[in-house]
Amino acid sequence: MTEPQIHRWETLTKKQFDTIDRNRAIVLVTCSPLEVHGPHLPLGADALEGEGLSERTIRHLPEAHQDRPFLKLPFVYAACDPVPQPGSLSFRPSTIRAFLEDLGDSLAAQGFRHVVVSNFHGSPRHFVAIEQACHAVSERTDMQMIPIFSVMVGRLSAGGSELGQTLGALPGMTEADFEGDTHGGLVETSQLLALHGDWVDPDYKELPKRTVDIWLEEKGEQRTRPEGSGLRDLPGMVKGFKAGIAYFAEETYTGQPAKASAELGEQILDLLASKAAEGLTEILEGRLPRSEWHSPVWKLRHVFTHPAAVAFFDRLLEKPKTV
């Protein structure tokens, strides 16, 4: 696999920067939270996974795009809806949009034409805010600002950001292995073992499987929402959000991290990055219209990010006002 050279923006001198062909360059930036991910993963797990996704996506690009200049900006930890635990930092959806729009406008004014915004935080209010910023900048400038996480999810899932059905097809795995595995579990622990194994506490091997549904059953309550309901059941989704907030006030991960391995993490990263690279290649070559750069929840974007809707959901979910 080709290893393209990625330049860290903050290390470049002015002399080096001025040699870059901004018309062909691809700027990489990850927008993911600093957030608690169980007792075993680093607080920057989502940002580290987002960076891993974008860098591996670049590796999977066709050879015709491998000689482009690649510039990596420091990751941005503005994100909403982290787990409500000390160590997690929370921002408003409007803050995410404003930051990324300002960033995009600044890069466009300097002559850059391609920006890839990565992420690995599954809150719809977060990744839809990223999509909105990318869409706005791409509409008003000559630059393509690409929400690569959403492009990838759109190719892997028809109903949201859960990837268990796709990952269950990996060798030795089943869809059941990923059931309820949405935060700090098998998927994320495996990816962090592959990306930054030294930063994973080895005690992950002793952690039991925990999910919101197991927790509810222990309390004698019903499951969060019917299987496969997805976006067709908005009340069920709200119920799921509320159950998740209550769950994460007590616990810090969902899934079964003990089954994780670096080998599985490599397989997951390559699968996700290959799908992201397919989409990115089509965008760079003018074969994927902007209307198809979105996640499946884009059609409900105003439900998640309009200030009035944000205030309504925060009241409904008994969260502080975050419009």
C-alpha beads as a LAMMPS data file, in Angstrom:
LAMMPS data file: protein, C-alpha beads

323 atoms
322 bonds

1 atom types
1 bond types

-500.0 500.0 xlo xhi
-500.0 500.0 ylo yhi
-500.0 500.0 zlo zhi

Masses

1 110.0

Atoms # bond

1 1 1 0.000 0.000 0.000
2 1 1 1.339 3.415 -0.967
3 1 1 2.359 5.680 1.901
4 1 1 1.678 9.255 0.778
5 1 1 3.556 12.002 2.569
6 1 1 1.373 14.013 4.936
7 1 1 2.759 17.360 6.112
8 1 1 1.753 18.583 9.551
9 1 1 0.575 22.154 9.073
10 1 1 2.041 23.435 12.351
11 1 1 5.546 22.218 11.461
12 1 1 5.824 23.971 8.088
13 1 1 7.935 27.075 7.641
14 1 1 6.731 29.911 5.430
15 1 1 9.302 28.893 2.827
16 1 1 7.965 25.325 2.799
17 1 1 4.350 26.450 2.778
18 1 1 4.880 28.676 -0.258
19 1 1 6.044 25.698 -2.354
20 1 1 2.722 23.853 -1.952
21 1 1 0.384 23.665 -4.957
22 1 1 -2.787 24.761 -3.193
23 1 1 -4.955 23.980 -6.196
24 1 1 -4.065 20.251 -5.943
25 1 1 -3.447 20.007 -2.200
26 1 1 -5.823 18.191 0.154
27 1 1 -6.112 19.624 3.649
28 1 1 -7.044 17.144 6.390
29 1 1 -8.724 18.178 9.638
30 1 1 -10.493 16.051 12.238
31 1 1 -13.373 17.436 14.321
32 1 1 -14.071 15.020 17.200
33 1 1 -14.463 15.374 20.954
34 1 1 -12.285 14.917 23.959
35 1 1 -14.560 12.471 25.712
36 1 1 -14.510 9.631 28.247
37 1 1 -14.369 6.227 26.523
38 1 1 -14.541 3.689 29.323
39 1 1 -11.818 3.277 31.947
40 1 1 -9.375 1.974 29.325
41 1 1 -9.225 4.297 26.291
42 1 1 -7.634 7.763 25.970
43 1 1 -9.947 10.770 26.166
44 1 1 -8.999 11.653 22.605
45 1 1 -10.222 8.320 21.204
46 1 1 -12.669 9.833 18.711
47 1 1 -10.127 12.369 17.474
48 1 1 -7.441 9.697 17.129
49 1 1 -9.846 7.450 15.233
50 1 1 -10.943 10.345 13.039
51 1 1 -7.325 11.082 12.162
52 1 1 -6.712 7.385 11.553
53 1 1 -9.711 7.262 9.220
54 1 1 -8.607 10.247 7.125
55 1 1 -4.966 9.178 6.892
56 1 1 -5.883 5.624 5.924
57 1 1 -8.416 6.965 3.418
58 1 1 -5.593 8.858 1.733
59 1 1 -3.594 5.628 1.522
60 1 1 -6.508 3.934 -0.268
61 1 1 -6.789 6.605 -2.968
62 1 1 -5.921 5.525 -6.518
63 1 1 -2.351 6.096 -7.651
64 1 1 -3.448 9.046 -9.790
65 1 1 -4.135 11.022 -6.592
66 1 1 -1.213 9.792 -4.500
67 1 1 1.158 12.565 -5.594
68 1 1 -1.087 15.359 -4.312
69 1 1 0.241 17.465 -1.431
70 1 1 -1.487 16.462 1.839
71 1 1 -1.555 18.885 4.773
72 1 1 -2.823 17.847 8.199
73 1 1 -4.208 20.465 10.570
74 1 1 -4.291 19.836 14.368
75 1 1 -7.524 18.164 15.391
76 1 1 -10.465 20.254 16.576
77 1 1 -12.164 19.008 19.753
78 1 1 -15.346 21.081 19.424
79 1 1 -18.146 18.504 19.566
80 1 1 -21.575 18.128 21.121
81 1 1 -23.212 15.357 23.124
82 1 1 -20.199 13.663 24.730
83 1 1 -20.875 11.217 27.551
84 1 1 -21.711 13.215 30.716
85 1 1 -18.602 12.297 32.675
86 1 1 -15.749 14.448 34.049
87 1 1 -13.130 14.617 31.328
88 1 1 -15.636 15.118 28.509
89 1 1 -15.831 18.573 26.901
90 1 1 -19.079 19.735 25.277
91 1 1 -19.835 22.434 22.699
92 1 1 -22.939 23.721 20.932
93 1 1 -23.753 22.553 17.378
94 1 1 -23.623 26.205 16.341
95 1 1 -20.037 26.426 17.620
96 1 1 -19.008 23.469 15.470
97 1 1 -20.614 25.016 12.394
98 1 1 -19.120 28.455 13.036
99 1 1 -15.595 27.138 13.562
100 1 1 -15.591 24.937 10.476
101 1 1 -17.173 27.596 8.286
102 1 1 -14.542 30.142 9.375
103 1 1 -11.828 27.563 8.746
104 1 1 -13.201 26.724 5.320
105 1 1 -13.534 30.362 4.298
106 1 1 -9.956 31.040 5.414
107 1 1 -8.575 28.085 3.439
108 1 1 -10.622 28.981 0.346
109 1 1 -9.327 32.562 0.461
110 1 1 -5.766 31.176 0.402
111 1 1 -6.452 29.186 -2.753
112 1 1 -7.041 25.692 -1.366
113 1 1 -9.625 23.669 -3.278
114 1 1 -10.035 20.461 -1.261
115 1 1 -10.578 20.019 2.496
116 1 1 -11.444 16.666 4.079
117 1 1 -13.172 16.950 7.477
118 1 1 -12.969 13.696 9.416
119 1 1 -14.716 12.586 12.604
120 1 1 -15.498 9.474 14.634
121 1 1 -18.199 10.718 16.994
122 1 1 -21.613 9.204 16.315
123 1 1 -23.896 11.913 17.708
124 1 1 -26.186 13.055 14.857
125 1 1 -26.135 16.600 16.200
126 1 1 -22.365 16.582 15.827
127 1 1 -21.795 15.046 12.428
128 1 1 -24.800 16.810 10.879
129 1 1 -23.369 20.129 12.103
130 1 1 -20.140 19.183 10.302
131 1 1 -22.130 18.391 7.173
132 1 1 -23.904 21.738 7.341
133 1 1 -20.632 23.652 7.628
134 1 1 -19.079 21.728 4.747
135 1 1 -22.167 22.238 2.602
136 1 1 -22.269 25.988 3.290
137 1 1 -18.581 26.536 2.477
138 1 1 -18.754 24.379 -0.661
139 1 1 -21.814 26.310 -1.842
140 1 1 -20.329 29.785 -1.489
141 1 1 -16.692 29.186 -2.470
142 1 1 -14.730 27.356 -5.179
143 1 1 -13.563 24.846 -2.568
144 1 1 -14.814 21.319 -1.917
145 1 1 -15.164 20.841 1.843
146 1 1 -15.936 17.169 2.330
147 1 1 -17.474 15.546 5.475
148 1 1 -15.738 12.231 4.919
149 1 1 -17.272 10.438 7.939
150 1 1 -20.754 11.165 6.576
151 1 1 -19.754 10.126 3.051
152 1 1 -18.501 6.835 4.499
153 1 1 -21.575 6.244 6.666
154 1 1 -23.816 6.917 3.688
155 1 1 -22.124 4.038 1.863
156 1 1 -22.232 1.610 4.775
157 1 1 -25.552 2.192 6.511
158 1 1 -29.094 3.070 5.509
159 1 1 -30.307 4.267 8.880
160 1 1 -27.664 5.945 11.019
161 1 1 -24.083 5.720 12.197
162 1 1 -24.239 2.150 13.576
163 1 1 -21.919 -0.086 11.562
164 1 1 -22.498 -3.505 13.118
165 1 1 -24.229 -4.996 10.081
166 1 1 -21.259 -4.162 7.865
167 1 1 -18.563 -5.104 10.368
168 1 1 -20.287 -8.398 11.121
169 1 1 -19.155 -9.565 7.693
170 1 1 -15.482 -9.395 8.708
171 1 1 -13.706 -12.788 9.026
172 1 1 -14.447 -14.457 12.348
173 1 1 -17.057 -11.869 13.383
174 1 1 -20.856 -11.834 13.435
175 1 1 -23.365 -9.015 13.579
176 1 1 -24.205 -10.101 17.148
177 1 1 -20.633 -9.279 18.210
178 1 1 -21.351 -5.607 17.500
179 1 1 -24.859 -5.373 18.943
180 1 1 -25.036 -2.365 21.258
181 1 1 -21.354 -1.663 20.622
182 1 1 -21.526 2.108 20.145
183 1 1 -18.963 3.663 22.474
184 1 1 -15.608 2.462 23.789
185 1 1 -16.419 -1.161 23.043
186 1 1 -15.179 -3.730 20.545
187 1 1 -14.966 -1.372 17.557
188 1 1 -13.230 1.557 19.203
189 1 1 -10.931 -0.490 21.420
190 1 1 -9.790 -2.517 18.408
191 1 1 -9.118 0.625 16.379
192 1 1 -7.141 2.248 19.200
193 1 1 -5.108 -0.940 19.659
194 1 1 -4.216 -0.719 15.962
195 1 1 -3.529 3.024 15.975
196 1 1 -2.055 3.741 19.432
197 1 1 -1.821 0.492 21.359
198 1 1 0.470 2.002 23.986
199 1 1 -2.329 4.357 25.027
200 1 1 -4.839 1.569 25.757
201 1 1 -4.999 0.281 29.328
202 1 1 -4.334 -3.501 29.205
203 1 1 -7.121 -4.044 31.722
204 1 1 -9.573 -3.731 28.790
205 1 1 -9.310 -7.539 28.581
206 1 1 -11.130 -7.835 31.907
207 1 1 -14.081 -5.548 31.114
208 1 1 -17.511 -7.219 30.861
209 1 1 -19.963 -6.613 28.067
210 1 1 -22.195 -3.644 28.913
211 1 1 -24.945 -2.081 26.788
212 1 1 -27.844 0.277 27.399
213 1 1 -30.273 -2.592 26.870
214 1 1 -28.500 -4.855 29.395
215 1 1 -28.569 -1.979 31.873
216 1 1 -32.296 -1.388 31.279
217 1 1 -33.083 -5.071 31.667
218 1 1 -31.222 -5.102 34.996
219 1 1 -33.544 -2.302 36.084
220 1 1 -36.632 -4.130 34.824
221 1 1 -37.225 -1.656 32.005
222 1 1 -37.866 -2.188 28.305
223 1 1 -35.350 -1.915 25.486
224 1 1 -34.592 1.567 24.172
225 1 1 -36.446 1.196 20.875
226 1 1 -37.650 -1.575 18.547
227 1 1 -35.036 -3.369 16.458
228 1 1 -34.483 -1.695 13.080
229 1 1 -36.769 1.274 13.770
230 1 1 -34.086 3.810 12.813
231 1 1 -35.260 7.216 11.654
232 1 1 -38.811 6.002 11.088
233 1 1 -39.435 6.120 14.826
234 1 1 -38.421 9.585 16.064
235 1 1 -40.140 9.099 19.470
236 1 1 -38.217 5.846 19.836
237 1 1 -35.015 7.652 18.968
238 1 1 -35.708 10.296 21.621
239 1 1 -36.379 7.530 24.131
240 1 1 -33.063 5.979 23.148
241 1 1 -31.237 9.281 23.611
242 1 1 -32.741 9.740 27.066
243 1 1 -31.848 6.187 28.070
244 1 1 -28.317 6.762 26.807
245 1 1 -27.899 9.931 28.870
246 1 1 -29.090 8.128 31.984
247 1 1 -26.841 5.167 31.227
248 1 1 -23.713 7.243 30.691
249 1 1 -24.289 9.140 33.893
250 1 1 -23.401 5.813 35.556
251 1 1 -21.263 3.939 33.034
252 1 1 -18.590 4.880 30.516
253 1 1 -18.684 2.415 27.612
254 1 1 -21.049 0.196 25.644
255 1 1 -20.091 -3.061 24.002
256 1 1 -17.493 -5.710 24.730
257 1 1 -13.975 -4.278 24.669
258 1 1 -12.506 -7.547 26.000
259 1 1 -12.923 -9.112 22.541
260 1 1 -10.894 -6.350 20.891
261 1 1 -7.627 -6.889 19.065
262 1 1 -5.218 -4.845 16.983
263 1 1 -5.756 -7.274 14.098
264 1 1 -9.507 -6.609 14.129
265 1 1 -8.792 -2.888 14.401
266 1 1 -6.676 -3.027 11.231
267 1 1 -9.495 -4.807 9.405
268 1 1 -12.070 -2.270 10.571
269 1 1 -9.907 0.706 9.645
270 1 1 -9.157 -0.686 6.191
271 1 1 -12.818 -1.482 5.518
272 1 1 -14.031 1.958 6.565
273 1 1 -11.180 3.776 4.828
274 1 1 -11.705 1.881 1.573
275 1 1 -15.340 2.998 1.480
276 1 1 -14.359 6.570 2.355
277 1 1 -11.693 6.519 -0.374
278 1 1 -14.246 5.375 -2.952
279 1 1 -16.391 8.396 -2.164
280 1 1 -13.459 10.818 -2.001
281 1 1 -12.136 9.609 -5.351
282 1 1 -15.512 10.149 -6.985
283 1 1 -15.667 13.667 -5.507
284 1 1 -12.155 14.585 -6.666
285 1 1 -12.966 13.302 -10.159
286 1 1 -16.327 15.088 -10.344
287 1 1 -18.394 11.903 -10.337
288 1 1 -20.232 12.337 -7.003
289 1 1 -22.595 15.330 -6.764
290 1 1 -22.687 17.370 -3.567
291 1 1 -26.203 16.108 -2.850
292 1 1 -24.678 12.673 -2.180
293 1 1 -21.971 13.767 0.270
294 1 1 -24.311 13.249 3.207
295 1 1 -25.216 10.757 5.923
296 1 1 -28.669 9.122 5.996
297 1 1 -29.818 11.602 8.688
298 1 1 -29.104 14.693 6.557
299 1 1 -32.788 14.872 5.623
300 1 1 -33.552 15.481 9.312
301 1 1 -30.755 18.028 9.804
302 1 1 -33.053 20.763 11.086
303 1 1 -34.387 18.432 13.776
304 1 1 -30.855 18.064 15.122
305 1 1 -29.259 21.469 14.597
306 1 1 -31.816 24.275 14.258
307 1 1 -31.466 26.459 17.405
308 1 1 -35.135 26.042 18.351
309 1 1 -34.937 22.287 17.829
310 1 1 -31.700 22.078 19.829
311 1 1 -33.341 23.952 22.722
312 1 1 -36.423 21.707 22.508
313 1 1 -34.396 18.500 22.529
314 1 1 -32.208 19.731 25.365
315 1 1 -35.317 20.410 27.460
316 1 1 -36.797 17.070 26.432
317 1 1 -33.601 15.281 27.334
318 1 1 -33.214 17.334 30.512
319 1 1 -29.908 18.773 29.384
320 1 1 -28.632 22.348 29.860
321 1 1 -29.562 24.781 27.094
322 1 1 -27.040 24.472 24.217
323 1 1 -28.366 26.459 21.257

Bonds

1 1 1 2
2 1 2 3
3 1 3 4
4 1 4 5
5 1 5 6
6 1 6 7
7 1 7 8
8 1 8 9
9 1 9 10
10 1 10 11
11 1 11 12
12 1 12 13
13 1 13 14
14 1 14 15
15 1 15 16
16 1 16 17
17 1 17 18
18 1 18 19
19 1 19 20
20 1 20 21
21 1 21 22
22 1 22 23
23 1 23 24
24 1 24 25
25 1 25 26
26 1 26 27
27 1 27 28
28 1 28 29
29 1 29 30
30 1 30 31
31 1 31 32
32 1 32 33
33 1 33 34
34 1 34 35
35 1 35 36
36 1 36 37
37 1 37 38
38 1 38 39
39 1 39 40
40 1 40 41
41 1 41 42
42 1 42 43
43 1 43 44
44 1 44 45
45 1 45 46
46 1 46 47
47 1 47 48
48 1 48 49
49 1 49 50
50 1 50 51
51 1 51 52
52 1 52 53
53 1 53 54
54 1 54 55
55 1 55 56
56 1 56 57
57 1 57 58
58 1 58 59
59 1 59 60
60 1 60 61
61 1 61 62
62 1 62 63
63 1 63 64
64 1 64 65
65 1 65 66
66 1 66 67
67 1 67 68
68 1 68 69
69 1 69 70
70 1 70 71
71 1 71 72
72 1 72 73
73 1 73 74
74 1 74 75
75 1 75 76
76 1 76 77
77 1 77 78
78 1 78 79
79 1 79 80
80 1 80 81
81 1 81 82
82 1 82 83
83 1 83 84
84 1 84 85
85 1 85 86
86 1 86 87
87 1 87 88
88 1 88 89
89 1 89 90
90 1 90 91
91 1 91 92
92 1 92 93
93 1 93 94
94 1 94 95
95 1 95 96
96 1 96 97
97 1 97 98
98 1 98 99
99 1 99 100
100 1 100 101
101 1 101 102
102 1 102 103
103 1 103 104
104 1 104 105
105 1 105 106
106 1 106 107
107 1 107 108
108 1 108 109
109 1 109 110
110 1 110 111
111 1 111 112
112 1 112 113
113 1 113 114
114 1 114 115
115 1 115 116
116 1 116 117
117 1 117 118
118 1 118 119
119 1 119 120
120 1 120 121
121 1 121 122
122 1 122 123
123 1 123 124
124 1 124 125
125 1 125 126
126 1 126 127
127 1 127 128
128 1 128 129
129 1 129 130
130 1 130 131
131 1 131 132
132 1 132 133
133 1 133 134
134 1 134 135
135 1 135 136
136 1 136 137
137 1 137 138
138 1 138 139
139 1 139 140
140 1 140 141
141 1 141 142
142 1 142 143
143 1 143 144
144 1 144 145
145 1 145 146
146 1 146 147
147 1 147 148
148 1 148 149
149 1 149 150
150 1 150 151
151 1 151 152
152 1 152 153
153 1 153 154
154 1 154 155
155 1 155 156
156 1 156 157
157 1 157 158
158 1 158 159
159 1 159 160
160 1 160 161
161 1 161 162
162 1 162 163
163 1 163 164
164 1 164 165
165 1 165 166
166 1 166 167
167 1 167 168
168 1 168 169
169 1 169 170
170 1 170 171
171 1 171 172
172 1 172 173
173 1 173 174
174 1 174 175
175 1 175 176
176 1 176 177
177 1 177 178
178 1 178 179
179 1 179 180
180 1 180 181
181 1 181 182
182 1 182 183
183 1 183 184
184 1 184 185
185 1 185 186
186 1 186 187
187 1 187 188
188 1 188 189
189 1 189 190
190 1 190 191
191 1 191 192
192 1 192 193
193 1 193 194
194 1 194 195
195 1 195 196
196 1 196 197
197 1 197 198
198 1 198 199
199 1 199 200
200 1 200 201
201 1 201 202
202 1 202 203
203 1 203 204
204 1 204 205
205 1 205 206
206 1 206 207
207 1 207 208
208 1 208 209
209 1 209 210
210 1 210 211
211 1 211 212
212 1 212 213
213 1 213 214
214 1 214 215
215 1 215 216
216 1 216 217
217 1 217 218
218 1 218 219
219 1 219 220
220 1 220 221
221 1 221 222
222 1 222 223
223 1 223 224
224 1 224 225
225 1 225 226
226 1 226 227
227 1 227 228
228 1 228 229
229 1 229 230
230 1 230 231
231 1 231 232
232 1 232 233
233 1 233 234
234 1 234 235
235 1 235 236
236 1 236 237
237 1 237 238
238 1 238 239
239 1 239 240
240 1 240 241
241 1 241 242
242 1 242 243
243 1 243 244
244 1 244 245
245 1 245 246
246 1 246 247
247 1 247 248
248 1 248 249
249 1 249 250
250 1 250 251
251 1 251 252
252 1 252 253
253 1 253 254
254 1 254 255
255 1 255 256
256 1 256 257
257 1 257 258
258 1 258 259
259 1 259 260
260 1 260 261
261 1 261 262
262 1 262 263
263 1 263 264
264 1 264 265
265 1 265 266
266 1 266 267
267 1 267 268
268 1 268 269
269 1 269 270
270 1 270 271
271 1 271 272
272 1 272 273
273 1 273 274
274 1 274 275
275 1 275 276
276 1 276 277
277 1 277 278
278 1 278 279
279 1 279 280
280 1 280 281
281 1 281 282
282 1 282 283
283 1 283 284
284 1 284 285
285 1 285 286
286 1 286 287
287 1 287 288
288 1 288 289
289 1 289 290
290 1 290 291
291 1 291 292
292 1 292 293
293 1 293 294
294 1 294 295
295 1 295 296
296 1 296 297
297 1 297 298
298 1 298 299
299 1 299 300
300 1 300 301
301 1 301 302
302 1 302 303
303 1 303 304
304 1 304 305
305 1 305 306
306 1 306 307
307 1 307 308
308 1 308 309
309 1 309 310
310 1 310 311
311 1 311 312
312 1 312 313
313 1 313 314
314 1 314 315
315 1 315 316
316 1 316 317
317 1 317 318
318 1 318 319
319 1 319 320
320 1 320 321
321 1 321 322
322 1 322 323
